[in-house]
């Protein structure tokens, strides 16, 4: 197993578990999604996608296909976050975390991509 992949999986998995669960009721997340112009159900849906992504990424330590799918879900979710920040005209600094997480999710997908083709 690729050490870089395992490190990415642990970091992304723990981070997305934390932020995913926060989306279920954290005042900061509730206020943030209102600011972005999204309804409450979309915040919960996003949190669910993030938790599922985290579970896939962590389970991917033992199954590369799951790691690839988790990386794809993370990259797609962060692409949506980037477009949301662009939509509300945030600064580049405010977009840095979603951009970094998009790159890390994409890297995880690419490292494990071969398992999707089998």
VMD Tcl script that draws the C-alpha trace (Angstrom):
set ca {
  {0.00 0.00 0.00}
  {1.27 3.41 -0.94}
  {2.30 5.36 2.19}
  {1.26 8.69 0.62}
  {-2.19 7.28 -0.06}
  {-2.60 6.08 3.53}
  {-1.53 9.48 4.92}
  {-4.02 11.24 2.61}
  {-6.74 8.80 3.59}
  {-6.25 9.34 7.32}
  {-6.09 13.14 7.02}
  {-9.04 13.41 4.63}
  {-11.06 10.77 6.44}
  {-10.78 12.39 9.87}
  {-11.27 15.89 8.47}
  {-14.34 14.99 6.46}
  {-15.87 13.07 9.37}
  {-15.48 16.16 11.55}
  {-16.78 18.69 9.02}
  {-19.49 16.35 7.78}
  {-20.93 15.89 11.27}
  {-20.66 19.65 11.90}
  {-23.00 20.25 8.97}
  {-25.80 18.41 10.79}
  {-26.31 21.20 13.30}
  {-23.34 23.48 13.97}
  {-24.51 27.10 14.20}
  {-21.50 28.13 12.12}
  {-22.51 25.75 9.32}
  {-26.21 26.69 9.53}
  {-25.29 30.37 9.21}
  {-22.74 29.65 6.47}
  {-25.20 27.79 4.26}
  {-27.77 30.57 4.75}
  {-25.09 33.06 3.67}
  {-24.39 30.94 0.57}
  {-28.10 30.97 -0.27}
  {-28.64 27.22 0.18}
  {-31.58 25.59 1.99}
  {-31.15 23.57 5.19}
  {-31.73 20.23 3.47}
  {-28.72 20.91 1.21}
  {-26.49 21.46 4.27}
  {-27.61 18.10 5.68}
  {-27.16 16.42 2.27}
  {-23.65 17.88 2.00}
  {-22.82 16.65 5.50}
  {-24.05 13.17 4.58}
  {-21.93 13.13 1.41}
  {-18.89 14.23 3.42}
  {-19.41 11.53 6.07}
  {-19.88 8.86 3.38}
  {-16.75 10.13 1.61}
  {-14.81 9.91 4.88}
  {-15.97 6.35 5.51}
  {-15.01 5.34 1.96}
  {-11.59 6.96 2.29}
  {-10.88 5.30 5.65}
  {-12.15 1.90 4.44}
  {-9.96 2.49 1.39}
  {-6.90 1.78 3.51}
  {-7.84 -1.88 2.98}
  {-9.59 -1.54 -0.41}
  {-8.13 0.76 -3.08}
  {-11.41 0.93 -5.00}
  {-13.13 2.48 -2.00}
  {-10.27 4.97 -1.64}
  {-10.67 5.99 -5.29}
  {-14.44 6.48 -4.91}
  {-13.93 8.46 -1.71}
  {-11.34 10.67 -3.43}
  {-13.78 11.24 -6.31}
  {-16.59 12.23 -3.91}
  {-14.27 14.57 -2.01}
  {-13.01 16.21 -5.21}
  {-16.57 16.65 -6.52}
  {-17.80 18.09 -3.21}
  {-14.90 20.53 -3.03}
  {-15.45 21.58 -6.64}
  {-18.99 22.52 -5.59}
  {-17.58 24.44 -2.61}
  {-15.17 26.32 -4.87}
  {-17.98 27.30 -7.24}
  {-20.06 28.43 -4.24}
  {-17.22 30.71 -3.09}
  {-16.91 32.09 -6.61}
  {-20.70 32.64 -6.78}
  {-20.73 34.74 -3.62}
  {-17.56 36.56 -4.69}
  {-15.34 35.43 -1.82}
  {-11.65 36.29 -1.89}
  {-9.02 33.80 -3.05}
  {-7.91 33.42 0.57}
  {-11.42 32.30 1.57}
  {-11.30 29.67 -1.20}
  {-7.95 28.17 -0.21}
  {-9.24 25.35 2.02}
  {-11.69 23.97 -0.58}
  {-8.98 24.28 -3.25}
  {-6.45 22.38 -1.12}
  {-9.01 19.70 -0.24}
  {-9.99 19.41 -3.93}
  {-6.34 18.83 -4.85}
  {-5.88 16.27 -2.06}
  {-9.07 14.42 -3.04}
  {-7.99 14.42 -6.69}
  {-4.54 13.14 -5.70}
  {-6.13 10.30 -3.73}
  {-8.32 9.44 -6.71}
  {-5.36 9.44 -9.10}
  {-3.17 7.34 -6.79}
  {-5.89 4.69 -6.57}
  {-7.44 5.13 -10.04}
  {-6.10 1.85 -11.38}
  {-8.37 -0.07 -9.00}
  {-11.43 1.43 -10.72}
  {-10.38 -0.03 -14.07}
  {-10.13 -3.64 -12.87}
}
mol new
graphics top color blue
foreach p $ca { graphics top sphere $p radius 0.5 }
foreach p [lrange $ca 0 end-1] q [lrange $ca 1 end] { graphics top cylinder $p $q radius 0.2 }
display resetview
